[in-house]
């Protein structure tokens, strides 16, 4: 005889939900796959600065690096959703030839494997102040493209001013970009050059520029299977993260409606918890919050969904439902509509928690999730309904 709902979920305290969250978070990160970017350019071209500006964390210092061939290293983000193929900086000629030969071997090996092992995009970075794009560089770019890789030409450290709402780009940088584009190299956008500046300079007035356009171009060349990983990895486009989170919330809301299709007693509200835990885990992964903090985050997640109560359903019924339009219905049961509203409210509040967390330095972010900060913020957002 199956156990009664009260018996089945009475044990779902914060520790049990924390364990469930750990499992779901692992699954969420694994489901992202991995976006792999190869980045090339001369020494001092600004590759590391560009990477740090577009992605959530510095890759080379924190990732696990391994040499994959002569002159080429592979760094994997600790969370697994971002990989960088990087030459430490090469000039032209012999070193470029060695990298091309090694890159060809990497492609043969990776293309026979899963999608998360493949190189999905290439950035070739040129510093604007070099004012020269040598024939050996042109040949290198063409050779990469001939390997079947989508190449995007990026001009870095471009002086850009913003006056009266208009962008003013250094005229010599524009002229240099037009020269490169006139070569009609076989790269993304028919040889288009994406001008960028990753770090503002208060002395010259130079502002951050072109990062969104570079990211948009990268999405265009990346296969659909790697775009979820790119969304988690990048820190430039918050709207893409929010849209992905909204899709997760919608899916969880539909599931909650089904759970409550036959109105369930408030004592059985814990039936909703696994679906909500999975939703929170997937949103967390979308925002690229580090898996290394899974334990502290799972504790926060458990506290959120149980409020310290020993019975999750009782907490949901007596606390969270007060914040949901419709609340309790006749006979103290939760309908499909209320279950959906509750789930949507929880998901939306957790999105706010994640958005705020991304504005914090790493050390403060860990304290935010490890202490009471995330739980208090979640409750505040849930009450406000914003």
C-alpha positions in Angstrom: 0.0 0.0 0.0 1.6 3.4 -1.0 2.5 5.8 1.7 0.2 8.7 2.4 1.4 12.1 1.1 2.0 13.3 4.6 4.4 10.3 5.2 6.0 10.6 1.8 7.0 14.3 2.1 7.3 14.7 5.9 11.0 14.0 5.5 11.5 16.7 2.9 13.2 19.1 5.2 15.9 21.6 4.2 18.6 19.0 4.2 16.6 16.8 1.8 15.8 19.8 -0.5 19.5 20.8 -0.4 20.5 17.3 -1.6 17.8 17.5 -4.3 19.1 20.9 -5.3 22.6 19.6 -5.6 21.4 16.9 -8.0 19.3 19.2 -10.1 22.1 21.8 -10.3 24.5 19.2 -11.6 22.0 18.1 -14.2 21.3 21.8 -15.1 25.0 22.5 -15.8 25.5 19.2 -17.6 22.5 20.0 -19.9 24.1 23.3 -20.9 26.9 21.5 -22.7 30.0 23.6 -23.6 30.7 26.5 -25.9 34.3 26.4 -27.2 35.9 29.6 -28.6 39.3 29.7 -30.3 41.0 33.1 -30.0 44.1 34.2 -31.9 46.1 37.3 -32.3 49.5 38.8 -31.8 51.0 39.3 -28.4 49.4 42.4 -26.8 46.4 42.4 -29.0 44.1 42.5 -26.0 42.7 39.0 -26.2 42.6 38.4 -22.4 41.0 41.8 -21.8 38.3 41.0 -24.3 37.6 37.6 -22.9 37.3 39.0 -19.4 34.9 41.7 -20.6 32.5 39.4 -22.3 32.5 36.3 -20.1 31.6 36.0 -16.4 35.1 35.1 -15.2 38.7 35.2 -16.3 39.2 31.9 -18.1 42.9 31.2 -18.2 43.7 31.9 -14.5 40.7 30.0 -13.2 40.2 27.4 -15.8 42.0 24.1 -16.1 44.5 24.5 -18.9 46.2 21.8 -20.9 48.4 22.0 -24.0 46.5 20.4 -26.9 49.2 20.9 -29.5 52.3 23.0 -30.0 51.6 26.7 -29.3 47.9 26.0 -28.5 46.4 25.6 -25.0 42.8 24.7 -24.0 41.2 26.2 -20.9 38.0 24.9 -19.5 35.9 26.9 -17.1 35.5 25.1 -13.8 31.7 24.9 -14.4 32.3 23.2 -17.7 30.2 25.4 -19.9 33.0 27.4 -21.6 36.2 26.3 -23.2 38.9 28.6 -24.7 41.5 27.5 -27.3 44.3 30.1 -26.9 47.7 30.7 -28.4 49.8 32.7 -25.9 50.4 35.2 -28.7 52.1 34.5 -31.9 53.5 36.7 -34.6 53.5 35.3 -38.1 55.2 32.7 -40.2 56.5 29.5 -38.6 54.6 29.8 -35.3 51.4 30.3 -37.2 52.0 27.3 -39.4 52.6 25.2 -36.3 49.4 26.3 -34.8 47.5 25.6 -38.0 48.9 22.1 -38.3 47.9 21.4 -34.6 44.5 23.0 -35.1 43.8 20.7 -38.0 44.6 17.7 -35.7 42.4 19.1 -33.0 39.5 19.5 -35.4 39.8 15.9 -36.8 39.7 14.6 -33.2 37.0 16.9 -31.9 34.7 16.6 -34.9 34.4 12.9 -34.4 33.2 13.5 -30.8 30.3 15.2 -29.1 29.2 18.8 -29.8 30.7 20.1 -26.6 34.2 19.1 -27.7 34.1 21.1 -31.0 35.4 24.6 -31.7 32.2 26.6 -32.4 33.7 30.0 -33.2 37.0 31.8 -33.8 37.9 35.3 -32.9 41.0 36.8 -34.7 42.0 39.9 -32.7 43.9 42.8 -34.2 45.0 45.8 -32.1 43.9 49.0 -33.9 47.1 50.8 -33.1 49.2 48.3 -35.1 47.8 49.9 -38.3 49.1 46.9 -40.2 47.6 43.6 -41.3 50.4 41.6 -42.8 50.1 39.1 -45.6 51.0 36.3 -43.2 48.1 37.3 -40.9 45.8 37.3 -43.9 46.9 33.9 -44.9 46.5 32.6 -41.4 42.9 33.9 -41.2 42.1 32.3 -44.6 43.6 29.0 -43.5 41.5 28.9 -40.4 38.4 29.5 -42.5 39.5 26.8 -44.9 39.4 24.4 -42.0 35.7 25.0 -41.8 35.7 27.2 -38.8 33.6 30.4 -38.6 36.1 33.3 -38.1 35.2 36.7 -36.8 37.7 39.5 -37.1 37.8 41.7 -34.0 39.6 45.0 -33.8 40.5 45.8 -30.1 41.4 48.8 -28.0 39.7 51.2 -30.4 39.4 54.7 -29.0 35.7 55.6 -29.0 34.0 58.7 -27.5 30.3 59.2 -26.9 29.0 62.7 -27.6 25.4 63.9 -27.6 24.3 60.2 -27.8 26.5 59.5 -30.9 29.5 57.2 -31.2 32.7 58.9 -32.4 35.3 56.3 -33.5 38.9 57.2 -34.1 39.1 58.0 -37.8 42.4 56.0 -38.2 40.7 52.9 -36.7 37.8 53.3 -39.1 40.3 53.6 -42.0 42.2 50.5 -40.8 38.9 48.5 -40.5 37.9 49.5 -44.0 41.2 48.4 -45.4 40.9 45.0 -43.8 37.3 44.7 -45.1 38.4 45.5 -48.6 40.5 42.3 -48.6 37.2 40.3 -48.7 38.6 37.6 -46.4 36.4 34.5 -46.0 35.2 35.5 -42.5 31.8 36.2 -40.9 29.9 39.1 -42.5 32.0 39.0 -45.8 35.1 40.1 -44.0 33.4 42.6 -41.6 35.6 43.9 -38.8 34.0 44.3 -35.4 35.5 47.3 -33.6 35.6 47.0 -29.8 36.9 48.6 -26.7 36.7 46.5 -23.5 37.9 48.9 -20.9 36.9 52.6 -20.4 39.7 55.2 -20.1 38.7 58.3 -18.1 41.8 60.2 -19.2 41.0 60.0 -22.9 37.3 59.7 -22.5 37.2 56.3 -24.3 34.2 54.2 -23.5 33.3 50.5 -23.7 32.1 49.8 -27.2 31.2 47.0 -29.6 30.9 44.1 -27.1 27.2 43.5 -27.8 27.7 43.5 -31.5 30.6 41.0 -31.2 28.5 38.8 -29.0 25.5 38.9 -31.5 27.8 37.9 -34.3 29.1 35.0 -32.2 25.6 33.8 -31.6 25.0 33.8 -35.4 27.8 31.4 -36.1 27.4 29.1 -33.0 25.2 26.0 -33.5 22.0 25.9 -31.5 23.4 23.0 -29.4 26.1 25.3 -27.9 24.0 28.5 -27.5 22.7 27.6 -24.0 26.3 27.3 -22.8 27.2 30.6 -24.5 24.2 32.3 -22.7 25.4 31.0 -19.3 29.0 32.0 -20.0 28.5 35.6 -21.3 28.0 38.6 -19.0 27.2 41.2 -21.6 23.6 40.4 -22.7 21.3 40.2 -19.6 18.2 40.0 -21.9 19.3 36.7 -23.3 19.7 35.2 -19.8 16.3 36.6 -18.8 14.6 35.2 -21.9 16.1 31.7 -21.2 15.0 31.9 -17.6 11.5 32.9 -18.6 11.3 29.8 -20.8 12.3 27.6 -17.8 9.7 29.3 -15.6 7.0 28.8 -18.3 7.8 25.1 -18.5 7.8 24.7 -14.7 4.5 26.6 -14.5 2.9 24.3 -17.0 4.1 21.3 -14.9 2.7 22.9 -11.7 -0.6 23.4 -13.4 -0.7 19.7 -14.1 0.2 18.8 -10.6 -2.6 20.9 -9.3 -5.1 19.9 -12.0 -6.9 17.9 -9.3 -6.8 20.4 -6.4 -4.4 19.2 -3.7 -4.7 19.8 0.0 -2.3 22.4 1.4 -0.7 19.6 3.5 0.4 18.1 0.2 1.9 21.3 -1.2 5.3 19.6 -1.1 4.2 17.8 -4.3 5.2 21.1 -6.0 8.7 21.3 -4.4 10.7 19.0 -6.7 9.5 20.9 -9.8 10.3 24.2 -8.2 13.8 23.0 -7.0 14.5 21.9 -10.6 13.4 25.3 -11.9 15.6 27.2 -9.5 18.6 25.0 -10.4 18.1 25.6 -14.1 17.8 29.3 -13.6 21.0 29.3 -11.6 22.8 27.5 -14.4 21.5 30.0 -17.0 23.0 32.8 -15.0 26.3 31.0 -14.9 26.6 31.1 -11.2 29.6 28.9 -10.3 29.1 25.2 -9.5 31.8 25.5 -7.0 29.3 27.3 -4.8 26.7 24.5 -5.2 26.8 23.6 -1.5 26.2 27.1 -0.2 23.6 27.7 -2.8 21.8 24.4 -2.0 21.6 25.5 1.6 20.1 28.8 0.6 17.7 26.9 -1.7 16.7 24.6 1.1 16.1 27.5 3.4 14.0 29.3 0.8 11.7 26.5 0.1 11.3 25.3 3.7 11.7 28.5 5.7 13.3 26.3 8.4 10.1 24.2 8.7 10.5 20.5 8.9 7.7 20.0 6.3 8.1 21.9 3.1 4.4 21.7 2.1 3.3 23.3 5.4 5.7 26.2 4.8 4.5 26.7 1.2 0.9 26.7 2.4 1.2 28.9 5.4 3.8 31.4 4.2 4.3 31.6 0.4 0.7 31.3 -0.6 0.0 34.6 1.2 2.0 36.3 -1.5 0.3 34.7 -4.4 -2.9 36.2 -6.0 -5.7 33.8 -5.4 -3.9 32.2 -2.4 -5.8 29.5 -0.7 -9.0 28.3 -2.3 -12.2 26.8 -0.8 -11.6 23.7 1.3 -7.9 24.7 1.9 -6.7 23.2 -1.3 -4.3 24.4 -4.0 -5.7 24.5 -7.5 -3.8 24.3 -10.7 -4.0 28.0 -11.2 -2.7 28.8 -7.7 0.1 26.1 -8.1 1.1 27.8 -11.4 1.0 31.3 -9.8 3.1 30.2 -6.9 5.7 28.5 -9.2 5.9 31.5 -11.5 6.3 33.8 -8.5 9.1 31.7 -7.1 10.9 31.5 -10.4 10.6 35.3 -11.0 11.9 36.1 -7.5 14.9 33.7 -8.0 15.7 35.4 -11.3 16.0 38.7 -9.4 18.3 37.0 -6.8 20.6 35.8 -9.6 20.6 39.1 -11.4 21.7 40.9 -8.3 24.3 38.2 -7.5 26.0 38.8 -10.9 26.7 42.4 -9.8 28.7 41.3 -6.8 32.4 40.5 -6.7 33.2 36.8 -6.3 33.9 37.0 -2.6 30.7 38.9 -1.8 28.7 36.6 -4.1 29.8 33.6 -2.0 28.8 35.3 1.2 25.5 36.3 -0.4 24.5 32.7 -1.2 26.2 31.1 1.8 24.6 33.4 4.4 21.1 34.7 4.7 21.4 37.3 2.0 19.9 35.3 -0.9 17.1 34.0 1.3 16.1 37.4 2.6 16.3 38.9 -0.9 14.2 36.0 -2.3 11.5 36.6 0.3 11.6 40.3 -0.3 11.2 39.9 -4.1 8.5 37.4 -3.6 6.5 39.7 -1.4 6.9 42.7 -3.7 5.8 40.7 -6.7 8.3 42.5 -8.8 
